[in-house]
Structures are given as structure tokens and as C-alpha cells.
Amino acid sequence: MRRTKLNLKVIFRITQSVITEKPSSSKGRPRAYSDVLIVSIFLYQVLRNLSYREALEEASLVLCKAPALSTCHYRISKLPKQLFKEVLKKLAQRLLLKGEKVSFLIADGTGFSYLDLYPLRFFRGLEIRRVKAHIRVVPIVAVTSSGRRVVVTAETGSSYASEVKLFIKALDDIEPASFQGVHLIADKCYDSVEIIRKLRKLKIRPAIRVKETFRKGIKHPLRKRSKILWGRFGSSRYLIESMFGTVKLKIGSHFRVKEEEIAQKMGLAAFVLYNMYIWVIFISWLFLFQDLPVFGAYLRFFEQPQG
């Protein structure tokens, strides 16, 4: 992932194509700045790990339009998390639009810190668990036959939130039969009969590592089947760990904000930026190696405004 591929203009253009602007209410003053502009500035702030002032200065130079600092912070605080999840979902749908076969899905959790970073550098043992200035993100990643990794959806939570509950919420955003017959790989953290039943309802085959000991065996038939599939496909779980490393290497693992709610939005924004990067690389690949009419058709389809 190269940050130079995503400048503010590219982020604004892609965001404009996937966000549907809602008509302003008849009551009160009309909005002077669209959600597209606010989201684009926010995404660029996450990408470059900038402060609000630095991101707004860049926006005023590149886009020639930027809100005041207080207005920007207020608008970002009012943006729902669902908006970033919808952007993530639309990007994934268009990246998988070509009809390329999805080989399997992978799910895992990761974390980002916010507020004060320095105490984590010298705390040890149980003292680290008392620090609550971090958020948790559980993304679901689709791996295509060509090896491309696309984030399908993600869910965020507070510090030490249950990854099982976050994973179940993330599954609610997947349309039934959209990944029919595809295996989902996950570690034993997600060894839950409720999760396995949810996946089977979505017609996804669970390949989840099962918790077992020498004295306590596996009794449930669904968990036994999941153990067999894990033995076949579990070796590919490293792909999501390497993706986490790529995202944190380029974007960072610490957010320069004080509010947990905004930090959770930044966690979603990190994976939105990853999908945007994959899209830019995909368009470049079409231009270099495919027919120009195919490239033009994809570019026109992607750039058409929503609504």
C-alpha cells in the first residue's frame, strides 16, 4: 500500500462516486459543506495522520474549499459509523463486480490506540489492561482467485469489546447468498456455535479453528465439521495478519484524537482507504494490460454519482 497513490483529489473523487447526498432539510440553514467534502477531509487526515488544522490547510490548498475547525469537528462527530460501513461495502461490491471468483473469506480482529500513547510504552502485565484508550476493529476480508484482498465489511467496538459480538454484527451487513459456498477462515477466538449457525444461514462454510484440550473433546457436530475445514484451509489465515501489518505500517496504529467515537470512525476509515488503494491499482491494471474500452467502461461506471 503506497500512500502516494491516494492524494486528496483522488479520495474526493472516489468518495463523491459512492456517497449519496441526502437533500437538506427545509428547516434551518442549508449546509455549506457536503458530506462528501467532510468525509474526504477526514479520510485524508487518517491517511496522513494529520491534525484537524493540518488536514484543513491541505484541503483549502487542494480543493480550494474547507470548513472552519469547529465546523469540521462538529460535522465529523455527527457522521454515523454506518456511513463509513456503507462506503466500505460499495467499494467492495465494485471491486468484485468484474465477476472474479472469491476463493475464501477471512475474519480477525485488530486494535488502534488513541488519546495518550505514552503510558503504553512502560506499562507491563495487568496494568496494560487497565488502559482503555484503544478501539477494536473486526473486518471480514474476501480473497479473490488472483490473490487480491478486499475488505467486505467491518465492525468496531470499545476497548476489550467481545470480538464474537462484533463479528456477528459484521455478518449482518453481508447479503444472503452473496458468498454462497465460500469458506470463511477464522481463529479459535470465533469458535462459537452461534457464529457457525449464522454462517450456515448465509450459506458460507465455516473453517474456524476449534478450541479443544486433551481431556475435553469436540461434541457438537457443527464444530467437528468446522475443525475439518480448518485443517484444509486454515493455513491461509496469515493473509489478514499481513494486511493488518500493511495498513498499520502506512497509516499507523495510533489516532491523534480524544473521543472514542471518532477513533472508531477512524478505524473504519483505515480500511476504507485500503479498499480505495486497491481500486486505484485495479484501474491502473486495466489501463495497462486490458483493452482501453474495458478501462473506459469501468471508469465511467465507477465515477457516476450515486442516487
N, C-alpha and C positions, 0 to 999 in steps of 0.2 A: 504494500500500500504506500503510494507516494503522495504526500500532501500537495505537491506542486501541480498535480492533475486536477485539483479542486480549488479553484480560486473563487472569489465571491460572486463573480458574474455567472460562472458555471453553476454554482449552488443555487443562485437566484433563478436561473432559467429552468433548472430541473424541478425546483420547488414549485415554480409557477405552473408547471405542467401536471402536478399531482395533487395540488390543493384546490378544493372548490371553495371559492369565496362566497360566504353567505351574505345575502342582502342586508344592509344596515337597517336597524330598527327605526321606525318612524319617530320614536321618542328620543329626545336628547340630541346632542350634536353628532353629525356623521363622523366616522373615523377618518382621520387624516392619513393614517398609515395602514396598509393592508396587512392581513395575517401573513401573506407570502413574504413581505419585507421583514417583518418581525422574526419569522421562523428562519429566514435566510441569514439574518444577522446572528441569531442565536446559534445556528449550526456552524457558522464561520468562527464564532467565539469559541465553541467547543473544539473545533479542528485545530485552531492555533493556540489554544489555552490562553486566551486573552482576557483582560478585564472588560467590564462593560464600556468604559471610556475608550479603551483601545479599539474595541470592535466597532463602536460608533464612529470613531475618527476614520477608520478604514472604509466604512460604509459611505460616509459623506464624500470621500475622495473617489471611490469607485462607482457607486450608484448615484452620486450627487443628491442623495436624499437620505436623511436619518432623523429619527425622533430624538427628543431630549432624553437625558439619562433617566430621569424619574419616570417618563412615559414608557421608555423601553423596559425598565424593570417591572413596572406595573403590568404591561401587556404580556410579558413573559410569564409572570406569576399567575395570570388568568388563563393562559393557554392550557387546555386539558391534555393529560397524558395520552388520551385516546387519539388525539390529532397526530402525534408522532407515531403511534402504532399503525394508524391508517396510512401514513406516508410510507412506513416500512413495508406494509402489506402491498401497496400499489407498486412500489419499486420491485418487490419480489415477483409479483404477477407479471410485470412487463419483462423482467429478466428471464422468466421461464416461459414467455409467450411463444418463443420460437418452436416449441414442441420438443425441446431436448429432454431426454429421459432423465428423471430423477432416480439416482441409484439408491440412495438411502437418506434418512434424516438423522441428525444428531442433536441431543439436548444436554446442556450442562449449565452450571451457574458460575458467575464471577462477581467481583465486587470492585467498587470505586470508593475512594475516600473523599471527604470534603471538609470544609471548615479548617481545623488546625491539623496540619500534617506532622508537626514535630514530635508530639508525645509518642507516636508510634515507633519512633526511632530508638527509644531507650526503654520502653515498657517491655516486660517479659512475662511469660506464663499467663496466669489468670488476670493480671492487670490489663492485658490487651483486650480481653473480652468485656471489660467494663467500658471501653471506648466505643461509643455508639455513633461516631461521626463517619459512617460509611453506609453505602446503599448496596443492595444486591440486585443483579440482573440475571434472568434466566431466558436466554434466547433459544430458538429452535432453528437449526440450520439445515438447508437442503443441499446435498452434494450431487451434482449432475454427472452424467457419464463422461464428460470431458474434464472433470475434476474441479469445476467452478463451484465455489461455496457462496450460497445466497441465504441471507437471514430472512426467514419466512415471517416470524413474529417474535415478540419478546415481552416479558413482564418484569416489572420492577417492584421492589419492596424495601422496607426499612432494614436496619441492621438486625441480623440474626433472624430474619423472617424465614418461615418454612419454605424450603425450595419445592417441596411436594405441592403445597398450595399454589405457589407461583406458577409451577409447571401446569397444573390443572387449569388455571386461569388463561395461560398462554394457549392451551389446546382449544379453548372456547373460540378463539379467533380463527381457527382453521376450519374451512368449509368441509362438510361431509363429502367423502369420496374424492376429494381433490388430490390425495396421495394414496389412492387405493392400491393395496398390495405392496406398499413400500415399507421397508423395515425402519424402525426408529431405534437408534443406539443410545443408551444412557448408562451411567454408572449406578452402583448399588444404592446411592442416595435416593434414587427414584424407584426403589423396589417397593411398590405399593400395588395391592390388588385393585384399588380404586383407579389408579393410573392405567393399569393394564386393561381394565374393562373400558375405560374411556377411549383408549387407543383402538381397541377392537370395534367399538361403536363407530369410530371414524374410519374403519377398515384399514387401519395401519397395524402392521405386525410388530409387536414389541420385542426388542432384543435388549432387554435390561439385565444388567448383572444382578444376580440374586444373592441376598445375604444368607449365609449358611455356616454352620460350625460342625465340628466333628461329632458332637452329641445331638445337635438339633438339625435334622434334615429338612428337606423341602416337601411339604404335603399338598399344597394347593396345585391343581393341575395347570392352571394358567402360569404360575411361577415356574413350574417344571418346563413348560414349553418355552418360556422366556429364557431360561438358562441354556437350553439347546441352541436357540438363535443367537444368544450372546457368544457362545463358543464359536459360531461360524463368522459373525460379523463384528464382534467386539474389538478386534484389533484396529479398526478404523476410527476409534474414538479420539485418537490423538489429533485428528484434523480440526476439531473445535478448540482444543487447547492451543494449537499453533495459531488459530485465528485470533484467540484472545491475546496471545503474545503480540501479534501484528498490530492489533487495534491499540493496545496499551503502549506499545513502543512508539507509535506515531502520534497518538492523541494524548497519552498519559493516563495514569491511574488515579490522579487527584484532580478534583474540580475546585476552582477558586470561588466558591460561593458559601454562604452561611446557612441557607434554608435547605432542609432535606427534600422538600417537594421539587425545588428547582434542580437539585442534584439528581433526583430520579429522572427528570426530563432529560438531563444531560447524559445519563446512562443510556436512554433510548436513542438520543441524538448520535451517540458514538457509533451505533450500529446502523443508523440511517446513513451516516457518512460512509460507512463501509460499503453499503449497497450502492450508493452514488458512485463511489470509486469503481466498483465492478461494472456499473453501467457505462461509465466513460471508457473503460478499457474495452468493453464489448462493442461499443460504437466504433472505436478505433480499429478493432479487429475486422469488423465488417467492411470498413473503408479500405483496408489494406489487402484483405485476402478474399473478399466476396465481390460479387457484381455490384457496380455502383447503383443500379436500380433498386437492389435489395437494401443497400445502405440508405438510400433516399426514402424508401417506403417506411423503414423503421424509424428514421429520424423524424419524418413528418408525423407518424402516428404517436411517437412519444412526446413531441413538442406541442401537440394540440391541447389547448386548455380544457380542463375538466368542467363539467356542468352541462 
